[in-house]
Amino acid sequence: METGGSSATQNRHGSRRVWTKKKEESLLDILDDVFARGMRCDTGSFKSRIMTIIERVLAEKCPNSGLKINPHIESKLKKWKKQFAIVYDMLNKSGFGWNEEMKCVEVDSLDVWQLYVEAAEYFWKRSCYWYKSTNC
C-alpha cells in the first residue's frame, strides 16, 4: 500500500517520477476546481501563482509526495495534453468510439486501427514545418 512518499524509477534518461493513481486523481480534482473557478489565462495556460496553488493543494492531498511545479506537475500536464490530443484525434475519426464504462477508446475493427497507425507513421520523425504557420 502506498504511504504517500516519493517514488521514482531509473531509466536510460535518469530518474523519473512515478505517479500513482491517487496522485493523478488528486491532481485532476484540483484542476477541475481551477477550471470551474475560471483561474486560467485567455490562452488556456495557468498563471504562475495558480501553479503555486496547485502545488500547495496537491501537497495537502498527498503529503510527503515531494511533487513540485517543475518538473513534476508541469511534466504531467504536458504528457496529459499530448495524450488528450491523440485521443481527441481518434474520437473525431470514423471507426473510433469512447467506452464510458472502461474509460477508453474503442476501435470498430483491426482494419480501422491499421489505417490510423499507417497514417500516423507517415509523420514519425518527419518535419512538419508548416504546421504552426497554418490556421487550419
Secondary structure, DSSP 8 states (H G I E B T S, - for coil): ---S---EEEETTEEEE---HHHHHHHHHHHHHHHHTT-S-TTS---HHHHHHHHHHHHHHSTT----IIIIIHHHHHHHHHHHHHHHHHHTSTTEEEETTTTEEEES-HHHHHHHHHHHHHTTT---TTGGG---
